Amino acid sequence: METNDFLLYNEVLYRLHACRTMEELKPTLLGQLKLMIPYTYASFLSIQVDPETQELIHRDPFCQPRQFEAAERAWLGQIDQSYSIWLSHAPESMVVRDSEILSGDNRFSAPSYRKIYLDYHIYDCMQMNITYAGQAMGRLAFYRTQADGLFTDREAFLLRTLSNHIDLACYHCTQRQAQAAQPARTLEELTQVYGLTRRETEILGLVFQDRNNEEILEQLHISKNTLLKHLQNLYRKCGVSSRWDLLKLR
């Protein structure tokens, strides 16, 4: 990998993992990938699993440019006829190109092309499903016109090398949003859930108040070794490994 390519690749990874929510991740992901894999249109479709039927539900297309959303919503309307719906059910992330899975010009006779994409002059499409630990979370699609040419083996390889990072970034953003949606737990609830002692509860409460170790020592009149021992017990009981993780228990 050339130096400039390596620096760009590293920047893309940094941008992805810095995102905190899916609303932040989607434009960042499509914007950053365009630097490495040029496209005419791109979309990110969210996937949720129906808890009762276990059916995959595709929704919320986010597109670049935004006016391409009309095409993706039309695709959702006839998703059962799609020749690539199997990709959403794959247990791990895969990258496929229409020019690979449909021989010759067969892709131009597919219903989705004739009814939806013909007006956009689509010539090739490269897609990737997003999944983490077997859980489907979304799918990416990149489109090019004939003037742009086919997606190359190198570009498909680049997307594959990023797939694990994309999966993980989506998972983390989804988890953060789910945790933020939950009602905050009180100190008393945390004490009961994790079986904390009175002193451990006091220390956890001060950690939640953003007190540093010196301030906690001054307020509780305990030694540094005693405080460290209590913190280690807190980490063990709460199943975390850092002060930052303790703060996320709220």
N, C-alpha and C positions, 0 to 999 in steps of 0.2 A: 504494500500500500504506500503510495506517495505521501510525502510529508503533509502537503495541503489536504489530501484526502483524510489522513489520520486526524489532523486537527479538526476538520469538519465533522468527522465521525464522533470524535470526543465531545464536541460542542452539542451535537444532536442528543447524545446520551445525557449530558448535563441538563439540557433543557427539558427533556422528558421526565427525568427523575425529580426535577425541581417543582413540577406541577403538583398542586394539592387537591384539585377537584377535576371531575370529568369535563366540566364546562371550560376549564383552563387548558386541559390536556388536548382536547379535540383540535382547536385551531393551532396549538403549538405543534402537535404531531404532524398535521397536514402541511403546515408551513415549513417545518424543518425537513421533512422528507422530500419536499419539492427541490430543495437545494442539492440533494443527492440523486433523486430520481425524478427528472422533469416530467410533468404531466399537463394535460389540458384541463381535465376535470378530475376531481377526487371526492370520495365520500367516506364517512364513518357512520356505520349503522350500529346502534346499540342492540344488544340481545339480552333478553331476560328469560328466565325459566318459570313457567307457570307452576306454582307449588303443588297444585292438585293434579294436573294432567301431565306435568313434566314436558309440556310442549314448549318449543323455542318460539319466543315472540320477538320479531324484528320491529324496531321502531326508531323514531327520533333521528332521521337522517341529517347529518351535518355535512355540508358540501362546500367545496371551493371550486369555482365561484358559487355564491349562494343561490343564484338562479338555477343551478343544476339540481336543486332539491326537488323540483317538479318531476324530473326524470326518475329520481330514486323513489319518490312516493308512488309513481306509476309502477315501478318495478315491484314495490311492496304489494301493490294491488293484485299482481298476478304471480306472486312468489311461488305458488305451487307448481307453476309451469316452468320455472327456471331450471336450466340444465346444470347450474352450479350450487343448488340449494344444499347438496350433500356436504359442501365445505363447512357450513355452519355447525354440522354435527361431528366434525372430525375431533378426536380426543386431544389433539395437540395442534399447534399452529402450523399451517402449511401455506405455501405460496404457489399459486397457479396462474398461468396465462392462457387467455382464450386461444391465442395462436398456437398453443401447445396441445390443448385438450380437444380442440375442434379442428380437424384437418382441413387444409386448403381454405376455401372461402365459405365453409359450412357455417361459420359463426355469423355470416351475414344473412343466412336464411332462418336463424333462430327467431322465435316469436318475439323475444324481448328486444332483439335488434330491429326487426321490422316495425314493431309497434311503438317502441320507445326511443331507441338510440339512433335511429336513422336520421332524425332531424338534427342530431348533434354531430353527425359525420364521424361517429366512433369507428375506429379501425382496429384497435386492440385494447384489451383490458387485463390488468394484473390485480389479483385479489389475494387477501390474506385473512384467515380467521384469527380472532383473538381469544385465547383460552388460557386459563390458569388452573392447574390441578384438576383438569378435566371439566372445568366449568366454563361454558361459553359466555363470553362477555361482549363480543362485537365482531364486525368484519370491516376490513378496509378494501376499497376498490379504487384503482387508478385507471384513467382512460386517456387514450391518445387518438388523434385524428391521423389520417393517412400522411399528412404533411409532416407529422412528428415521427412517424415510423413505428415499428414494433418495439415492445420492451425487450431488452437484451438479456442474455444469460447473466451478465455481470450485474445488471440492475436487480434481477430476481435474487441473485446471490446476496447482494447488499441487504435487501429486505429480509431475507432469511437470517442473516447475522444479527439483525436488529429485533427479530421476532420475540426472543425471550425478554428483552428489555421492554418492549412495547407491552407484552403480556403483564409483566410485573408492575409497570407504571399504572396500567389500567386497574389492576387488582388493588394496589395501594390507594389510588384515588377513590375507588368504589368503597373500600373499607373505611376510609376517613369520613366519607359522606354518610355512611351508615352509622358510624359512631356518633357523628355530630347530630344526627337526627334523633338519637336516643336521649331521653331525659337525663339530666345530670344526676349522678348518685351523691347522696350526702355522705359525710364523714362517718356517721353512725352506720349507714348501710355497708360501707366499705369495711368497717371494723368487724361487722358480723360475717360478711362474705369471706373475708380472708383470715378471720380468727386472730385479730391483732390485740396486743396487750394495751393497757392504758397508756404507757409511755410511747409505744409505737404509734398509737393513734395521735398523740400530741405532736410527735415529730412529723407525721404525715400531714397533719393540719398546717404546720408551719411551712412545710415544703410547698403546699398548695398556696401559701401566702407569698411564695417566692423569696423566702428567707434563705440566706446562704448559711453555710456551716458555722461561721463565726457568730452570726446572729442567733442561731439556735443554741449554741453553747452558752452564750451570755444569758439567754432567757431561761433556759432549763437548769443552768448551773451544773452541768455534767462535764466529764472529761472528753477529750477528743476521741480517745479509744472507745469509750462507751457509746458515743454518738455513732461512730463507724460501725460498731457491732449492731446497734439498732437498725441502721440503714441496711446492712447486709441481711438482717432478718426480714426487713420489709421487702427487699428485692426477692428473697427466697419465697416468702409467703405469697407475694403478689405475682410471682412468675415473671418478673422483669429483670433487666440487667443494668439499668441506669436511672438517674434522677429524672431524665426526660421522659422515660417510660412511666415513672410514677405519676408525673403530671398528666399523662394521657388517661389515667384511670378515672378522672373526674367525669 
